[in-house]
Amino acid sequence: MSTTRPLLAQREAAAACGVSRTTIRRRREAGELPGAVLDDDRGWLIPVEDLLAARFRLNVPAPPDEKKVVGNPAQTATPGSGFRRVGGGSAGRAGTAAP
């Protein structure tokens, strides 16, 4: 009895391996996924065996999305982040000496 592993669409393969669709496409175009076939409905289908042979690891979590600073960086600053809080300090107040 032969067991075959499924064919994954490029998007599914990328999600399963924790990489971008571009990475899967580039590796396919480089010939590293030789069993890939073009399906009229689903696009490129990649055999799981090819992913494993190309040293992809399956079920790897995707890298975190890039965090964007929203709002005023002075309000979202954290210690050591390189941001300086504006206002609220004693420097520049009347009657106090600046350090």
C-alpha positions in Angstrom: 0.0 0.0 0.0 1.5 3.3 -1.0 0.9 6.4 0.9 1.2 9.8 -0.9 1.5 13.1 0.8 -0.7 16.0 -0.3 0.1 18.7 -2.8 0.0 22.1 -1.3 -0.7 25.4 -3.2 2.2 27.9 -2.9 0.3 29.9 -0.3 -0.4 26.7 1.7 3.2 25.6 1.4 4.5 29.0 2.5 2.2 29.0 5.5 3.1 25.4 6.5 6.8 26.2 6.3 6.7 29.6 7.9 8.2 31.4 4.9 6.9 33.8 2.3 5.2 32.8 -0.9 8.1 34.5 -2.7 10.5 32.1 -1.1 8.5 29.1 -2.3 8.2 30.6 -5.8 12.0 31.3 -6.0 12.9 27.8 -4.8 10.4 26.4 -7.4 11.9 28.5 -10.2 15.4 27.4 -9.1 14.4 23.8 -9.7 14.5 22.9 -6.0 10.9 21.7 -6.0 10.9 19.5 -9.1 7.5 17.8 -8.5 5.6 21.1 -8.6 2.8 21.1 -11.1 0.6 23.9 -12.4 -3.1 23.4 -11.8 -5.7 25.5 -13.7 -7.7 26.1 -10.6 -5.2 26.3 -7.7 -2.1 27.5 -9.4 1.3 25.9 -8.5 1.0 22.8 -6.4 4.0 21.7 -4.4 4.4 18.1 -3.2 5.2 17.8 0.6 8.1 15.4 -0.3 9.7 18.2 -2.3 9.4 20.7 0.6 11.0 18.2 2.9 13.8 17.4 0.4 14.5 21.1 0.0 15.0 21.2 3.8 11.9 23.2 4.6 10.4 22.4 8.0 6.7 21.9 8.1 4.4 23.4 10.7 6.9 26.2 11.6 5.2 29.3 12.9 5.5 32.3 10.6 7.8 35.1 11.7 6.1 38.0 13.5 4.9 40.9 11.5 6.9 44.0 11.7 5.6 46.2 14.5 4.7 49.8 13.5 4.7 52.7 15.9 1.3 54.4 15.9 0.8 57.8 17.3 3.3 60.0 19.0 6.6 58.1 19.7 7.1 60.2 22.8 4.0 58.6 24.3 4.9 55.1 23.2 8.6 55.3 24.2 10.0 52.6 26.4 13.2 52.9 28.5 16.2 52.3 26.3 14.3 52.6 23.0 16.2 55.7 22.0 13.2 58.0 22.4 13.1 60.9 24.8 9.9 61.9 26.5 8.9 65.4 25.7 7.8 67.5 28.7 7.1 66.3 32.2 10.7 66.6 33.3 12.2 69.1 35.6 14.6 70.5 33.1 13.6 73.9 31.8 11.2 74.7 34.6 11.5 78.1 36.2 13.5 78.1 39.4 15.3 74.8 38.7 18.8 74.4 37.4 19.4 72.4 34.3 21.8 69.4 34.9 
